[in-house]
Amino acid sequence: MRKSGAQKGKGKIKEVAGKATGDTRLEAEGKTDQMAAKAREGIERVHESARRAREETERGTS
């Protein structure tokens, strides 16, 4: 989850910078980056759950 964490942090920085400077485009870009990071985290969780389920299934059938 390191990539998503970095992306989330980058997004927060952009959002705050956009708010501070009145740059609504930068603020929106930051929020978009944060939402993309949350989506990536969700995908990573699903992937990890599937991997664990596969491993458990393989152990059970061996």
CHARMM internal coordinates of N, CA and C (Angstrom, degrees):
IC EDIT
DIST 1 N 1 CA 1.4440
DIST 1 CA 1 C 1.5253
ANGL 1 N 1 CA 1 C 112.06
DIST 1 C 2 N 1.2789
ANGL 1 CA 1 C 2 N 117.07
DIHE 1 N 1 CA 1 C 2 N 12.53
DIST 2 N 2 CA 1.4588
ANGL 1 C 2 N 2 CA 119.70
DIHE 1 CA 1 C 2 N 2 CA -177.98
DIST 2 CA 2 C 1.5225
ANGL 2 N 2 CA 2 C 112.52
DIHE 1 C 2 N 2 CA 2 C -66.54
DIST 2 C 3 N 1.3262
ANGL 2 CA 2 C 3 N 117.14
DIHE 2 N 2 CA 2 C 3 N -40.58
DIST 3 N 3 CA 1.4564
ANGL 2 C 3 N 3 CA 119.56
DIHE 2 CA 2 C 3 N 3 CA -179.51
DIST 3 CA 3 C 1.5182
ANGL 3 N 3 CA 3 C 110.88
DIHE 2 C 3 N 3 CA 3 C -63.10
DIST 3 C 4 N 1.3274
ANGL 3 CA 3 C 4 N 116.41
DIHE 3 N 3 CA 3 C 4 N -43.52
DIST 4 N 4 CA 1.4549
ANGL 3 C 4 N 4 CA 118.95
DIHE 3 CA 3 C 4 N 4 CA -178.74
DIST 4 CA 4 C 1.5269
ANGL 4 N 4 CA 4 C 110.84
DIHE 3 C 4 N 4 CA 4 C -67.86
DIST 4 C 5 N 1.3205
ANGL 4 CA 4 C 5 N 116.89
DIHE 4 N 4 CA 4 C 5 N -35.06
DIST 5 N 5 CA 1.4617
ANGL 4 C 5 N 5 CA 119.97
DIHE 4 CA 4 C 5 N 5 CA 177.57
DIST 5 CA 5 C 1.5132
ANGL 5 N 5 CA 5 C 111.95
DIHE 4 C 5 N 5 CA 5 C -65.09
DIST 5 C 6 N 1.3196
ANGL 5 CA 5 C 6 N 116.11
DIHE 5 N 5 CA 5 C 6 N -41.32
DIST 6 N 6 CA 1.4636
ANGL 5 C 6 N 6 CA 120.40
DIHE 5 CA 5 C 6 N 6 CA 177.85
DIST 6 CA 6 C 1.5197
ANGL 6 N 6 CA 6 C 110.51
DIHE 5 C 6 N 6 CA 6 C -66.36
DIST 6 C 7 N 1.3282
ANGL 6 CA 6 C 7 N 115.90
DIHE 6 N 6 CA 6 C 7 N -40.68
DIST 7 N 7 CA 1.4619
ANGL 6 C 7 N 7 CA 119.74
DIHE 6 CA 6 C 7 N 7 CA -179.90
DIST 7 CA 7 C 1.5276
ANGL 7 N 7 CA 7 C 110.01
DIHE 6 C 7 N 7 CA 7 C -65.77
DIST 7 C 8 N 1.3244
ANGL 7 CA 7 C 8 N 116.54
DIHE 7 N 7 CA 7 C 8 N -39.04
DIST 8 N 8 CA 1.4580
ANGL 7 C 8 N 8 CA 120.38
DIHE 7 CA 7 C 8 N 8 CA 179.32
DIST 8 CA 8 C 1.5296
ANGL 8 N 8 CA 8 C 110.07
DIHE 7 C 8 N 8 CA 8 C -64.36
DIST 8 C 9 N 1.3312
ANGL 8 CA 8 C 9 N 116.34
DIHE 8 N 8 CA 8 C 9 N -43.23
DIST 9 N 9 CA 1.4639
ANGL 8 C 9 N 9 CA 120.63
DIHE 8 CA 8 C 9 N 9 CA 178.40
DIST 9 CA 9 C 1.5125
ANGL 9 N 9 CA 9 C 112.17
DIHE 8 C 9 N 9 CA 9 C -63.34
DIST 9 C 10 N 1.3196
ANGL 9 CA 9 C 10 N 116.04
DIHE 9 N 9 CA 9 C 10 N -42.94
DIST 10 N 10 CA 1.4621
ANGL 9 C 10 N 10 CA 121.10
DIHE 9 CA 9 C 10 N 10 CA 178.06
DIST 10 CA 10 C 1.5257
ANGL 10 N 10 CA 10 C 110.02
DIHE 9 C 10 N 10 CA 10 C -61.79
DIST 10 C 11 N 1.3184
ANGL 10 CA 10 C 11 N 115.72
DIHE 10 N 10 CA 10 C 11 N -40.81
DIST 11 N 11 CA 1.4591
ANGL 10 C 11 N 11 CA 120.14
DIHE 10 CA 10 C 11 N 11 CA 179.24
DIST 11 CA 11 C 1.5133
ANGL 11 N 11 CA 11 C 112.09
DIHE 10 C 11 N 11 CA 11 C -64.28
DIST 11 C 12 N 1.3220
ANGL 11 CA 11 C 12 N 116.22
DIHE 11 N 11 CA 11 C 12 N -40.97
DIST 12 N 12 CA 1.4694
ANGL 11 C 12 N 12 CA 120.23
DIHE 11 CA 11 C 12 N 12 CA 179.56
DIST 12 CA 12 C 1.5204
ANGL 12 N 12 CA 12 C 110.65
DIHE 11 C 12 N 12 CA 12 C -64.28
DIST 12 C 13 N 1.3230
ANGL 12 CA 12 C 13 N 116.40
DIHE 12 N 12 CA 12 C 13 N -40.82
DIST 13 N 13 CA 1.4706
ANGL 12 C 13 N 13 CA 120.33
DIHE 12 CA 12 C 13 N 13 CA 178.17
DIST 13 CA 13 C 1.5202
ANGL 13 N 13 CA 13 C 110.20
DIHE 12 C 13 N 13 CA 13 C -61.58
DIST 13 C 14 N 1.3359
ANGL 13 CA 13 C 14 N 116.31
DIHE 13 N 13 CA 13 C 14 N -45.06
DIST 14 N 14 CA 1.4648
ANGL 13 C 14 N 14 CA 119.86
DIHE 13 CA 13 C 14 N 14 CA 178.91
DIST 14 CA 14 C 1.5267
ANGL 14 N 14 CA 14 C 110.89
DIHE 13 C 14 N 14 CA 14 C -62.22
DIST 14 C 15 N 1.3286
ANGL 14 CA 14 C 15 N 115.91
DIHE 14 N 14 CA 14 C 15 N -43.21
DIST 15 N 15 CA 1.4614
ANGL 14 C 15 N 15 CA 119.74
DIHE 14 CA 14 C 15 N 15 CA -179.31
DIST 15 CA 15 C 1.5255
ANGL 15 N 15 CA 15 C 111.04
DIHE 14 C 15 N 15 CA 15 C -60.65
DIST 15 C 16 N 1.3197
ANGL 15 CA 15 C 16 N 116.28
DIHE 15 N 15 CA 15 C 16 N -48.66
DIST 16 N 16 CA 1.4643
ANGL 15 C 16 N 16 CA 120.93
DIHE 15 CA 15 C 16 N 16 CA -179.18
DIST 16 CA 16 C 1.5288
ANGL 16 N 16 CA 16 C 110.90
DIHE 15 C 16 N 16 CA 16 C -63.94
DIST 16 C 17 N 1.3278
ANGL 16 CA 16 C 17 N 116.40
DIHE 16 N 16 CA 16 C 17 N -42.73
DIST 17 N 17 CA 1.4663
ANGL 16 C 17 N 17 CA 119.91
DIHE 16 CA 16 C 17 N 17 CA 178.60
DIST 17 CA 17 C 1.5241
ANGL 17 N 17 CA 17 C 110.53
DIHE 16 C 17 N 17 CA 17 C -62.94
DIST 17 C 18 N 1.3174
ANGL 17 CA 17 C 18 N 116.39
DIHE 17 N 17 CA 17 C 18 N -40.44
DIST 18 N 18 CA 1.4588
ANGL 17 C 18 N 18 CA 120.29
DIHE 17 CA 17 C 18 N 18 CA 178.11
DIST 18 CA 18 C 1.5132
ANGL 18 N 18 CA 18 C 112.14
DIHE 17 C 18 N 18 CA 18 C -63.41
DIST 18 C 19 N 1.3320
ANGL 18 CA 18 C 19 N 116.55
DIHE 18 N 18 CA 18 C 19 N -42.55
DIST 19 N 19 CA 1.4662
ANGL 18 C 19 N 19 CA 120.58
DIHE 18 CA 18 C 19 N 19 CA 177.62
DIST 19 CA 19 C 1.5223
ANGL 19 N 19 CA 19 C 110.41
DIHE 18 C 19 N 19 CA 19 C -63.61
DIST 19 C 20 N 1.3311
ANGL 19 CA 19 C 20 N 116.33
DIHE 19 N 19 CA 19 C 20 N -43.92
DIST 20 N 20 CA 1.4667
ANGL 19 C 20 N 20 CA 121.13
DIHE 19 CA 19 C 20 N 20 CA -176.67
DIST 20 CA 20 C 1.5229
ANGL 20 N 20 CA 20 C 112.44
DIHE 19 C 20 N 20 CA 20 C -65.18
DIST 20 C 21 N 1.3212
ANGL 20 CA 20 C 21 N 116.37
DIHE 20 N 20 CA 20 C 21 N -33.55
DIST 21 N 21 CA 1.4672
ANGL 20 C 21 N 21 CA 120.03
DIHE 20 CA 20 C 21 N 21 CA -176.60
DIST 21 CA 21 C 1.5220
ANGL 21 N 21 CA 21 C 113.14
DIHE 20 C 21 N 21 CA 21 C -100.23
DIST 21 C 22 N 1.3262
ANGL 21 CA 21 C 22 N 116.38
DIHE 21 N 21 CA 21 C 22 N -4.70
DIST 22 N 22 CA 1.4582
ANGL 21 C 22 N 22 CA 119.34
DIHE 21 CA 21 C 22 N 22 CA -178.01
DIST 22 CA 22 C 1.5215
ANGL 22 N 22 CA 22 C 113.08
DIHE 21 C 22 N 22 CA 22 C 77.51
DIST 22 C 23 N 1.3192
ANGL 22 CA 22 C 23 N 116.79
DIHE 22 N 22 CA 22 C 23 N 15.35
DIST 23 N 23 CA 1.4646
ANGL 22 C 23 N 23 CA 122.27
DIHE 22 CA 22 C 23 N 23 CA -179.56
DIST 23 CA 23 C 1.5289
ANGL 23 N 23 CA 23 C 108.26
DIHE 22 C 23 N 23 CA 23 C -89.18
DIST 23 C 24 N 1.3334
ANGL 23 CA 23 C 24 N 115.98
DIHE 23 N 23 CA 23 C 24 N 94.40
DIST 24 N 24 CA 1.4630
ANGL 23 C 24 N 24 CA 120.04
DIHE 23 CA 23 C 24 N 24 CA -176.24
DIST 24 CA 24 C 1.5261
ANGL 24 N 24 CA 24 C 111.99
DIHE 23 C 24 N 24 CA 24 C -65.42
DIST 24 C 25 N 1.3247
ANGL 24 CA 24 C 25 N 116.81
DIHE 24 N 24 CA 24 C 25 N -30.82
DIST 25 N 25 CA 1.4733
ANGL 24 C 25 N 25 CA 119.92
DIHE 24 CA 24 C 25 N 25 CA 178.91
DIST 25 CA 25 C 1.5326
ANGL 25 N 25 CA 25 C 110.37
DIHE 24 C 25 N 25 CA 25 C -65.35
DIST 25 C 26 N 1.3308
ANGL 25 CA 25 C 26 N 117.03
DIHE 25 N 25 CA 25 C 26 N -44.68
DIST 26 N 26 CA 1.4623
ANGL 25 C 26 N 26 CA 121.13
DIHE 25 CA 25 C 26 N 26 CA 179.20
DIST 26 CA 26 C 1.5277
ANGL 26 N 26 CA 26 C 110.50
DIHE 25 C 26 N 26 CA 26 C -65.77
DIST 26 C 27 N 1.3200
ANGL 26 CA 26 C 27 N 116.17
DIHE 26 N 26 CA 26 C 27 N -39.99
DIST 27 N 27 CA 1.4612
ANGL 26 C 27 N 27 CA 120.68
DIHE 26 CA 26 C 27 N 27 CA 178.06
DIST 27 CA 27 C 1.5343
ANGL 27 N 27 CA 27 C 110.38
DIHE 26 C 27 N 27 CA 27 C -61.34
DIST 27 C 28 N 1.3220
ANGL 27 CA 27 C 28 N 116.66
DIHE 27 N 27 CA 27 C 28 N -45.71
DIST 28 N 28 CA 1.4676
ANGL 27 C 28 N 28 CA 121.10
DIHE 27 CA 27 C 28 N 28 CA 179.08
DIST 28 CA 28 C 1.5252
ANGL 28 N 28 CA 28 C 111.05
DIHE 27 C 28 N 28 CA 28 C -64.73
DIST 28 C 29 N 1.3176
ANGL 28 CA 28 C 29 N 116.45
DIHE 28 N 28 CA 28 C 29 N -39.29
DIST 29 N 29 CA 1.4623
ANGL 28 C 29 N 29 CA 120.99
DIHE 28 CA 28 C 29 N 29 CA 178.19
DIST 29 CA 29 C 1.5306
ANGL 29 N 29 CA 29 C 110.09
DIHE 28 C 29 N 29 CA 29 C -61.49
DIST 29 C 30 N 1.3271
ANGL 29 CA 29 C 30 N 116.00
DIHE 29 N 29 CA 29 C 30 N -40.80
DIST 30 N 30 CA 1.4605
ANGL 29 C 30 N 30 CA 120.34
DIHE 29 CA 29 C 30 N 30 CA 178.28
DIST 30 CA 30 C 1.5190
ANGL 30 N 30 CA 30 C 111.92
DIHE 29 C 30 N 30 CA 30 C -63.54
DIST 30 C 31 N 1.3233
ANGL 30 CA 30 C 31 N 116.31
DIHE 30 N 30 CA 30 C 31 N -42.79
DIST 31 N 31 CA 1.4638
ANGL 30 C 31 N 31 CA 120.04
DIHE 30 CA 30 C 31 N 31 CA 178.46
DIST 31 CA 31 C 1.5249
ANGL 31 N 31 CA 31 C 110.63
DIHE 30 C 31 N 31 CA 31 C -64.47
DIST 31 C 32 N 1.3267
ANGL 31 CA 31 C 32 N 116.08
DIHE 31 N 31 CA 31 C 32 N -38.57
DIST 32 N 32 CA 1.4629
ANGL 31 C 32 N 32 CA 120.60
DIHE 31 CA 31 C 32 N 32 CA 178.09
DIST 32 CA 32 C 1.5266
ANGL 32 N 32 CA 32 C 110.56
DIHE 31 C 32 N 32 CA 32 C -63.47
DIST 32 C 33 N 1.3258
ANGL 32 CA 32 C 33 N 116.66
DIHE 32 N 32 CA 32 C 33 N -43.49
DIST 33 N 33 CA 1.4682
ANGL 32 C 33 N 33 CA 120.41
DIHE 32 CA 32 C 33 N 33 CA 177.76
DIST 33 CA 33 C 1.5309
ANGL 33 N 33 CA 33 C 110.84
DIHE 32 C 33 N 33 CA 33 C -59.40
DIST 33 C 34 N 1.3233
ANGL 33 CA 33 C 34 N 116.24
DIHE 33 N 33 CA 33 C 34 N -41.17
DIST 34 N 34 CA 1.4614
ANGL 33 C 34 N 34 CA 120.19
DIHE 33 CA 33 C 34 N 34 CA -179.54
DIST 34 CA 34 C 1.5268
ANGL 34 N 34 CA 34 C 111.32
DIHE 33 C 34 N 34 CA 34 C -66.54
DIST 34 C 35 N 1.3331
ANGL 34 CA 34 C 35 N 116.72
DIHE 34 N 34 CA 34 C 35 N -40.90
DIST 35 N 35 CA 1.4658
ANGL 34 C 35 N 35 CA 119.76
DIHE 34 CA 34 C 35 N 35 CA 178.13
DIST 35 CA 35 C 1.5257
ANGL 35 N 35 CA 35 C 110.97
DIHE 34 C 35 N 35 CA 35 C -65.56
DIST 35 C 36 N 1.3192
ANGL 35 CA 35 C 36 N 116.70
DIHE 35 N 35 CA 35 C 36 N -39.02
DIST 36 N 36 CA 1.4677
ANGL 35 C 36 N 36 CA 120.58
DIHE 35 CA 35 C 36 N 36 CA 177.91
DIST 36 CA 36 C 1.5273
ANGL 36 N 36 CA 36 C 110.15
DIHE 35 C 36 N 36 CA 36 C -63.52
DIST 36 C 37 N 1.3237
ANGL 36 CA 36 C 37 N 116.38
DIHE 36 N 36 CA 36 C 37 N -38.43
DIST 37 N 37 CA 1.4659
ANGL 36 C 37 N 37 CA 120.43
DIHE 36 CA 36 C 37 N 37 CA 178.83
DIST 37 CA 37 C 1.5249
ANGL 37 N 37 CA 37 C 110.59
DIHE 36 C 37 N 37 CA 37 C -65.37
DIST 37 C 38 N 1.3247
ANGL 37 CA 37 C 38 N 116.94
DIHE 37 N 37 CA 37 C 38 N -40.84
DIST 38 N 38 CA 1.4652
ANGL 37 C 38 N 38 CA 119.96
DIHE 37 CA 37 C 38 N 38 CA 178.17
DIST 38 CA 38 C 1.5227
ANGL 38 N 38 CA 38 C 110.67
DIHE 37 C 38 N 38 CA 38 C -63.86
DIST 38 C 39 N 1.3247
ANGL 38 CA 38 C 39 N 116.60
DIHE 38 N 38 CA 38 C 39 N -39.86
DIST 39 N 39 CA 1.4635
ANGL 38 C 39 N 39 CA 120.26
DIHE 38 CA 38 C 39 N 39 CA 177.76
DIST 39 CA 39 C 1.5263
ANGL 39 N 39 CA 39 C 110.17
DIHE 38 C 39 N 39 CA 39 C -63.69
DIST 39 C 40 N 1.3253
ANGL 39 CA 39 C 40 N 116.59
DIHE 39 N 39 CA 39 C 40 N -42.56
DIST 40 N 40 CA 1.4651
ANGL 39 C 40 N 40 CA 120.86
DIHE 39 CA 39 C 40 N 40 CA 179.03
DIST 40 CA 40 C 1.5313
ANGL 40 N 40 CA 40 C 110.07
DIHE 39 C 40 N 40 CA 40 C -61.75
DIST 40 C 41 N 1.3415
ANGL 40 CA 40 C 41 N 117.00
DIHE 40 N 40 CA 40 C 41 N -41.05
DIST 41 N 41 CA 1.4606
ANGL 40 C 41 N 41 CA 120.23
DIHE 40 CA 40 C 41 N 41 CA 178.58
DIST 41 CA 41 C 1.5231
ANGL 41 N 41 CA 41 C 110.70
DIHE 40 C 41 N 41 CA 41 C -61.10
DIST 41 C 42 N 1.3301
ANGL 41 CA 41 C 42 N 116.33
DIHE 41 N 41 CA 41 C 42 N -41.63
DIST 42 N 42 CA 1.4606
ANGL 41 C 42 N 42 CA 120.29
DIHE 41 CA 41 C 42 N 42 CA 178.19
DIST 42 CA 42 C 1.5156
ANGL 42 N 42 CA 42 C 111.62
DIHE 41 C 42 N 42 CA 42 C -61.91
DIST 42 C 43 N 1.3097
ANGL 42 CA 42 C 43 N 116.09
DIHE 42 N 42 CA 42 C 43 N -44.42
DIST 43 N 43 CA 1.4651
ANGL 42 C 43 N 43 CA 120.81
DIHE 42 CA 42 C 43 N 43 CA 178.71
DIST 43 CA 43 C 1.5240
ANGL 43 N 43 CA 43 C 110.20
DIHE 42 C 43 N 43 CA 43 C -62.62
DIST 43 C 44 N 1.3248
ANGL 43 CA 43 C 44 N 116.67
DIHE 43 N 43 CA 43 C 44 N -41.56
DIST 44 N 44 CA 1.4646
ANGL 43 C 44 N 44 CA 120.37
DIHE 43 CA 43 C 44 N 44 CA 178.99
DIST 44 CA 44 C 1.5275
ANGL 44 N 44 CA 44 C 111.15
DIHE 43 C 44 N 44 CA 44 C -63.31
DIST 44 C 45 N 1.3427
ANGL 44 CA 44 C 45 N 116.98
DIHE 44 N 44 CA 44 C 45 N -38.85
DIST 45 N 45 CA 1.4714
ANGL 44 C 45 N 45 CA 120.05
DIHE 44 CA 44 C 45 N 45 CA 178.80
DIST 45 CA 45 C 1.5277
ANGL 45 N 45 CA 45 C 110.99
DIHE 44 C 45 N 45 CA 45 C -65.08
DIST 45 C 46 N 1.3342
ANGL 45 CA 45 C 46 N 116.10
DIHE 45 N 45 CA 45 C 46 N -43.16
DIST 46 N 46 CA 1.4645
ANGL 45 C 46 N 46 CA 119.95
DIHE 45 CA 45 C 46 N 46 CA 178.75
DIST 46 CA 46 C 1.5256
ANGL 46 N 46 CA 46 C 109.96
DIHE 45 C 46 N 46 CA 46 C -62.73
DIST 46 C 47 N 1.3189
ANGL 46 CA 46 C 47 N 116.13
DIHE 46 N 46 CA 46 C 47 N -43.82
DIST 47 N 47 CA 1.4680
ANGL 46 C 47 N 47 CA 120.88
DIHE 46 CA 46 C 47 N 47 CA 179.49
DIST 47 CA 47 C 1.5299
ANGL 47 N 47 CA 47 C 110.56
DIHE 46 C 47 N 47 CA 47 C -60.18
DIST 47 C 48 N 1.3180
ANGL 47 CA 47 C 48 N 116.40
DIHE 47 N 47 CA 47 C 48 N -44.59
DIST 48 N 48 CA 1.4637
ANGL 47 C 48 N 48 CA 120.93
DIHE 47 CA 47 C 48 N 48 CA -179.75
DIST 48 CA 48 C 1.5278
ANGL 48 N 48 CA 48 C 110.87
DIHE 47 C 48 N 48 CA 48 C -64.91
DIST 48 C 49 N 1.3276
ANGL 48 CA 48 C 49 N 117.35
DIHE 48 N 48 CA 48 C 49 N -40.88
DIST 49 N 49 CA 1.4659
ANGL 48 C 49 N 49 CA 120.80
DIHE 48 CA 48 C 49 N 49 CA 178.24
DIST 49 CA 49 C 1.5234
ANGL 49 N 49 CA 49 C 110.85
DIHE 48 C 49 N 49 CA 49 C -63.23
DIST 49 C 50 N 1.3225
ANGL 49 CA 49 C 50 N 116.67
DIHE 49 N 49 CA 49 C 50 N -41.67
DIST 50 N 50 CA 1.4631
ANGL 49 C 50 N 50 CA 120.88
DIHE 49 CA 49 C 50 N 50 CA 178.85
DIST 50 CA 50 C 1.5256
ANGL 50 N 50 CA 50 C 110.68
DIHE 49 C 50 N 50 CA 50 C -64.54
DIST 50 C 51 N 1.3232
ANGL 50 CA 50 C 51 N 116.15
DIHE 50 N 50 CA 50 C 51 N -40.47
DIST 51 N 51 CA 1.4660
ANGL 50 C 51 N 51 CA 120.00
DIHE 50 CA 50 C 51 N 51 CA 178.83
DIST 51 CA 51 C 1.5259
ANGL 51 N 51 CA 51 C 110.41
DIHE 50 C 51 N 51 CA 51 C -62.24
DIST 51 C 52 N 1.3301
ANGL 51 CA 51 C 52 N 116.55
DIHE 51 N 51 CA 51 C 52 N -44.89
DIST 52 N 52 CA 1.4680
ANGL 51 C 52 N 52 CA 120.36
DIHE 51 CA 51 C 52 N 52 CA 179.72
DIST 52 CA 52 C 1.5244
ANGL 52 N 52 CA 52 C 111.23
DIHE 51 C 52 N 52 CA 52 C -63.62
DIST 52 C 53 N 1.3217
ANGL 52 CA 52 C 53 N 116.43
DIHE 52 N 52 CA 52 C 53 N -42.79
DIST 53 N 53 CA 1.4664
ANGL 52 C 53 N 53 CA 120.31
DIHE 52 CA 52 C 53 N 53 CA 179.55
DIST 53 CA 53 C 1.5229
ANGL 53 N 53 CA 53 C 110.56
DIHE 52 C 53 N 53 CA 53 C -62.13
DIST 53 C 54 N 1.3302
ANGL 53 CA 53 C 54 N 116.16
DIHE 53 N 53 CA 53 C 54 N -41.53
DIST 54 N 54 CA 1.4668
ANGL 53 C 54 N 54 CA 120.18
DIHE 53 CA 53 C 54 N 54 CA 178.80
DIST 54 CA 54 C 1.5277
ANGL 54 N 54 CA 54 C 110.21
DIHE 53 C 54 N 54 CA 54 C -62.69
DIST 54 C 55 N 1.3372
ANGL 54 CA 54 C 55 N 116.67
DIHE 54 N 54 CA 54 C 55 N -44.11
DIST 55 N 55 CA 1.4665
ANGL 54 C 55 N 55 CA 120.30
DIHE 54 CA 54 C 55 N 55 CA 179.62
DIST 55 CA 55 C 1.5239
ANGL 55 N 55 CA 55 C 111.27
DIHE 54 C 55 N 55 CA 55 C -62.80
DIST 55 C 56 N 1.3308
ANGL 55 CA 55 C 56 N 116.77
DIHE 55 N 55 CA 55 C 56 N -41.93
DIST 56 N 56 CA 1.4653
ANGL 55 C 56 N 56 CA 120.08
DIHE 55 CA 55 C 56 N 56 CA 179.37
DIST 56 CA 56 C 1.5220
ANGL 56 N 56 CA 56 C 110.77
DIHE 55 C 56 N 56 CA 56 C -64.72
DIST 56 C 57 N 1.3240
ANGL 56 CA 56 C 57 N 116.24
DIHE 56 N 56 CA 56 C 57 N -39.67
DIST 57 N 57 CA 1.4621
ANGL 56 C 57 N 57 CA 120.65
DIHE 56 CA 56 C 57 N 57 CA 178.63
DIST 57 CA 57 C 1.5187
ANGL 57 N 57 CA 57 C 110.39
DIHE 56 C 57 N 57 CA 57 C -64.82
DIST 57 C 58 N 1.3147
ANGL 57 CA 57 C 58 N 116.81
DIHE 57 N 57 CA 57 C 58 N -43.55
DIST 58 N 58 CA 1.4642
ANGL 57 C 58 N 58 CA 120.83
DIHE 57 CA 57 C 58 N 58 CA 179.60
DIST 58 CA 58 C 1.5247
ANGL 58 N 58 CA 58 C 111.23
DIHE 57 C 58 N 58 CA 58 C -63.42
DIST 58 C 59 N 1.3101
ANGL 58 CA 58 C 59 N 117.23
DIHE 58 N 58 CA 58 C 59 N -38.89
DIST 59 N 59 CA 1.4718
ANGL 58 C 59 N 59 CA 120.29
DIHE 58 CA 58 C 59 N 59 CA 178.44
DIST 59 CA 59 C 1.5184
ANGL 59 N 59 CA 59 C 111.13
DIHE 58 C 59 N 59 CA 59 C -68.24
DIST 59 C 60 N 1.3205
ANGL 59 CA 59 C 60 N 116.22
DIHE 59 N 59 CA 59 C 60 N -36.09
DIST 60 N 60 CA 1.4607
ANGL 59 C 60 N 60 CA 120.49
DIHE 59 CA 59 C 60 N 60 CA -178.08
DIST 60 CA 60 C 1.5114
ANGL 60 N 60 CA 60 C 113.31
DIHE 59 C 60 N 60 CA 60 C -71.89
DIST 60 C 61 N 1.3127
ANGL 60 CA 60 C 61 N 117.88
DIHE 60 N 60 CA 60 C 61 N -26.94
DIST 61 N 61 CA 1.4639
ANGL 60 C 61 N 61 CA 120.69
DIHE 60 CA 60 C 61 N 61 CA -177.40
DIST 61 CA 61 C 1.5188
ANGL 61 N 61 CA 61 C 112.89
DIHE 60 C 61 N 61 CA 61 C -96.69
DIST 61 C 62 N 1.3120
ANGL 61 CA 61 C 62 N 117.71
DIHE 61 N 61 CA 61 C 62 N -4.79
DIST 62 N 62 CA 1.4773
ANGL 61 C 62 N 62 CA 120.42
DIHE 61 CA 61 C 62 N 62 CA -177.52
DIST 62 CA 62 C 1.4942
ANGL 62 N 62 CA 62 C 111.64
DIHE 61 C 62 N 62 CA 62 C -79.60
END
COOR INIT
IC SEED 1 N 1 CA 1 C
IC BUILD
